[in-house]
Amino acid sequence: MIHHCPSLGLVSRKAPLLSNLSVLENIALINQYHHGFSRQKAEETAREYLRRLDLESLAGKRNPQLLEEQRFGVLVLRAAMIEDSLLVLDRPFQMMPALGDSGFIYNVIASVTDRFRECHILDYSLNAGRYAGRIET
Amino acid sequence: MFTIVENIGNAGLHFSRSFWNTLSFATQILSHLLDHRAYNSAVRMVLTNQLYFTAVQILPLFFTVAVLLGIAFIAIVGEYLRSIGLFTFFGNFLMGFVVTEVAPFITVLLIALRSSSAINAEIAVMKVNKELNTLAVFRIDVINYLFLPRIISGMVSVVLLSCLFSLVVLASGLIYSGIFFNMSVNDYVTVLMDSASFFDLFAMLCKCAILGFFMAMIPIRYGMRATNELTSIPVAVLNGMVKVFLAIVIIEVLSLILTSLIAKLL
């Protein structure tokens, strides 16, 4: 899938944040590596998106210092840095088991709607109730 | 009898396979090293950080070791050369042995102790944490982004720190010979210049670059061998570090043989 879809922006427990980079650097890395942004410009863009989720204060923190919801938000922002991306959320409740319903997930996605062309959430059918009528099987 | 032959054959096959794999990995790294497209802003940022970790953070320890070893070497050998009436070879000793042999060896040992083990553990931890998977998902070339900066920084650090070690030892020699052998600065510099050979210095720089390359590449290769289990990290680091020390010894011996052969031919 990765090779067939270069614009894939995956949010998954199996693609964690790089632990030797800060939150800001993790998000900025995509623009630096793929779009040739300078470090300063990539970090400015990353900061702007962190601000949208009220996570700017986490910019200098690293992966182990984040709460589950904060980590999820950062993972979504990193995936959204891929231009015109196909955003795929792989079992979000596995990343945030304490979350009651999908409201938080949809709020996070809504903050980056300008960055992706499609968004898919993949989850187990046993979690269907937590998506409250928004699912498609 | 058959078992003994079988075991020898197995060990031979294992060694040659491992040697071949290391060389083919080195070739792969070299091809990326020469590709200018590899050096984007993200890679340059990692390279800067790695240079800081490898060549700058070690400076206080390195400088102390260089001063202490430099004084010890010069005091012992200078005194011995004087006692047997061969003090005229003092310059040859400094340039032909300390600068071209001891400096790269001590430098690579110190950097390997500090940075090779760190690189090995870092790559193994990234493998266990599935962070390499992240790089694959986001189409970030693991060789360009993770390996090249560490290898380039290893090469640059060994070359620069060997030169620094040589300078510190030569400065120690200047002070020591001034105090104990009443040698003037002018005489000392003349002795060194007479003993310096462009070929030896060039060979020393090449050896440093090769040592730096393998000192960083081997830990990366062994770090990548970690499995998904935490317990595989110490095993990967242990194997990597043993192989780094083997590689240092092999490179030292090969460089000695090669430089003597070339010197004979010239």
Interface residues (C-beta under 8 A of the other chain):
Chain A: I2 P6 L8 L10 S12 K14 A15 P16 L17 L18 S19 N20 L29 I30 Q32 Y33 H34 G36 F37 S38 R39 A42 R78 I82
Chain B: N40 S41 A42 V43 M45 E122 V125 M126 N129 K130 E131 N133 T134 L135 A136 V137 F138 R139 I140 Y145
